[in-house]
Amino acid sequence: MMVKAEDIRINVKARIISADLQPWIAAYCEMYDARSMQDVGLNVGFKKVEDAKNCRVLGSTELGLRIDGTSDDESGELQSRPRVLLLESLGFRMQSSTRRH
């Protein structure tokens, strides 16, 4: 995690202190979001998920890193996405929370 923080610091030429670092993971059954997570199922032999936008997370394989206040000139957030495996890549389908009457 500290290696990632150093890479980000170098790339944006910002001063980062430890209080700015926020590790994060995607929790079990959380909805997959490609903008904030990276599916790595293919890297470990899982099936390719065609429509990942409706998938749920099995678990994280690597922490993500959020960094607030990365620059003196601009406020904002940079992040490295947590790597995740999806339940659907194992053949599981989560049922919808809405019921039909």
N, C-alpha and C positions, 0 to 999 in steps of 0.2 A: 504494500500500500504506500509506503513512504517513497518507493521508486517512482510510482505513478505521480505522486505529489511533486517530486523533483522534476519530472518530465514536464508537467503542466507549468510549474514555476518558470522553467527555462523558456518554454514556448511562448508564454505571455509576458515574460520579463516582469513578474510581479513578486512582491514580498509576501510570502505565505507563512503564517504562524500556526502552531499546532491547534489553536482554538478554532481556526477556520476549517479544519479538516473534519468531515463527517462521513465515516464509512456507512454504507447501506447495502441491504440485500433485498431481493424480491422474496416475499414470504410464500409459503405453500398455499396453493389455490388462488393466489392473487392473479388478476387478469393480466395477460401478457401485453406489454406496450413496447413496440419496436423502437420508439423514440427514446425510451429510457432503459431498455434491457437488450441484451444480445443473446439470441438462441444459439447454443453451441451443441445441440443434439447430434447433428451430422458429424461433428468432430469425435464423438464417442460411440458412433455406430447406431444411433437411434434413427428412426424413419424420418423422412422429410415431411414437415407439416405444410400442406398447401395453403391453408387459410389461417395463419397464426393470429390474426386479430381477435378471434373468438376463443383463444386457447387460455389455459390456466397453467401456472407455474408449478412444477414438481418440486424444484428447489434451486438454490443458487450454487454454482460451482466456483465462483470467484466474487469477492466483494466489489461493489462499485465505490466511487469516491466523489463526494460533493464538496465543492470549495466555494465558500461565500466570500465576497469582498476581495476579489483577486487583483484588483488594480487600484491605484490612487486616483486615476482619471475616470474610471467608470465602475459602477456597481453592477453586480450580476452574479451569475452562477455558472461555473464550468463543471463538467462531470465526466467521469468515466463510467460506462454502463456496467452493471453487474452481469455476469454470464449466467444464463439459466438453462435448465432443461424443462421441457414442456410435458405435461401429462399426456397430451394427445399424441406425442411422438412414440409413446408406448402402447397406443391403441385405446386408451381410455377416453371416454366422452363424458363430460360433465353435463348433467341435466340442467335445464333452465330452471331458474328460481320461480318463474311464473307458472301457474297451473291453469289448464283449460277446464272450464265447467261445462 
